[in-house]
Amino acid sequence: MTAPTTPLLVVDDLRTVFHTARGAVRAVDGVSFTVARGETLGLVGESGSGKSVLGRTVMGLIATGATTTVTGSVLLDGQDVHGLSRGRRRRLWGPEVAMVFQDPMTSLNPVKRVGTHLTETLRRHLDCSRAEARDRAVDLLRQVGIPEPARRLRQYPHELSGGMRQRVVIAIALACDPRLLIADEPTTALDVTVQQQILDLLGSLVEERSMAMVLVSHDLGAVAGRTDRVQVMYAGRTVESGRTRDVFAAPRHPYTEALLASIPQLDAPPHTVLRAIEGTPPDMARPPAGCRFAPRCAVRHDDCAGAMPALVPLSMPLSVGSPAASYDREVACHHPTTSAAFAAPGGPDGR
Amino acid sequence: MLRRLLISTLELVAVLFLVSLGVFLLLSLVPGDPAVALLGEGRTPQEYEAMREQLGLNQPLLSRYGDWLGGVLTGDLGTSLVPPQTEVLDRILSALPVSLELAVLGLVMALVIALPLAMWSAYHQGGRADRVISAATFGLLSMPSFLLGIVLIAVLVNALGIFPRNEWVRLGDGIGGNLQHAFLPALTIALMEAAMFTRILRNDLVTTLNEDYILAARARGMSPLRIMVSDALRPSSFSLVTILGLSIGRLVGSTVIVEYLFALPGMGKLVIDAANQGNYPVVQGAVLVIALIYVASNRLIDGSYGYLDPRTRRARA
């Protein structure tokens, strides 16, 4: 793969604030990251940690408006997504960046044929005739592993199973060959057996097309084997980031550690109590002072509620055998855990 | 398919029978004596009595209904009791086109007004345009239709002289003159209906616009107008289409006030005049036709749900 010097996506100090009747809700509160061309980034966190809003803000689907303020910047291939006019931004959605949504039951229009979803997208962005668009649509459905694609085109979404629908959603996202794919919890609404298939499909498509992907998920298992880097979100902020392998092998933030510990283990003896994280993410209209995870943190110190910990680079531990220059690891914690105190369950895969 | 057709035909017959019987019984309760209407005021009771006898009004109620029903079943709607003593069918055939034209024109105009307003309003939900449109439609709905008609006449006919004041021109006598006369009464109807349509459609659109598939359509780079028309409108139009079906039937029979205001020889005027005179064959005939239109337009609407939402198709087959 060629490696151009500039990353595909540069997100800098992004903040998304919703002005509601209860006050300002800071759903995304100062998040920065970069995604290189062809790289896969996992955005992990519980429900309510701001991952989905972050994904939508990165794409520009959520932008400054009557009840929303977005600050910071998103550079997609050098273009400032939030600085563009609405019309110009819409032209990015499809050929530059596309999104796979969480629930294929609701993200396809029930009164539109599967084919119409695809062809209208193709014809919106690419200069092609009706027949060309149809041929391409058949081809796309075949690429996402849908049998009898020509017949499926004429069907309505309700005539397809959940897994098939999510394949259609993926085909739509791929229609105009985007450089970046944002997959927002793409398997959450699916059967467990289908989840694996969809994740494998996404993985192979991303690889084939050397497309970059941001995989938003609360499922660490989904992120573990399929992403190059991972960014753990809590209460609208990044708490830890690094190469997936490194983070899962040796989490440094107590939240990451707790998330990993809460994955059920197949080899655990029967009736082992699941280790869940106590409490719920904070109300983002009234976030706690200091470290936002402090109220739920098992290893909290007295100073944790004082100042908000900044995201700082970590030095390479001896146990991880990667070259120092590419270690690329950050954590936002006053008292990062040492990996010795915690044995990652199930090995480096985190499963 | 054949079974469904048979069932709906039976339903139609049952509805028409019940409606005609109900109206017949109601008519016997209201004042209005064809004998008085025929002979005029100031005759002796004997003369009125003789006339009633002659018209068959002294027969028992149910036997009169039976006679009328027998006629209808052989295709004879009877003749008017009151001059002009013409065939009821002819009276209806001359009034119905006026009402139908008014209803169709009014509804088309209402949709032309309501669709863009509702879409605009829903797109700017909670904004100034939405609030202004909401207030305006609410104002229109609370206004009695005669007031709106009078205002329109006062402004457009009397003050500005844009529209003519003279007699109704039949569609057959020149479409230009006909439309010129039909425009104002149709507009009066359209404004009222449009107010209702706008509110109903706007609310359904607001709900639809929160659906995931609208966000997904945005994420595919579709323009707001395209999303509105191609993604949001169809799933949002169930209530509107249902109301539309009811409106057709309602407008054919009960635009009396508008018909009087604009001196239109329509169905509403026909029924009211006949009912005041106890001229039951005319009332019965007209009600039958109105009920038929009501049922037919609602059948049509039922059929359109399958088009609006493919998910309902298999279930209905």
Interface residues (C-beta under 8 A of the other chain):
Chain A: M59 L61 A66 G87 R90 R91 L92 W93 G94 A98 M99 F101 Q102 D103 T106 S107 L108 N109 P110 V111 K112 H117 E120 T121 R124 H125 Y156 H158 V169 I172 A175
Chain B: G126 G127 E211 D212 Y213 L215 A216 A217 R218 A219 R220 G221 M222 S223 S230 D231 R234 P235 L308 D309 P310 R311
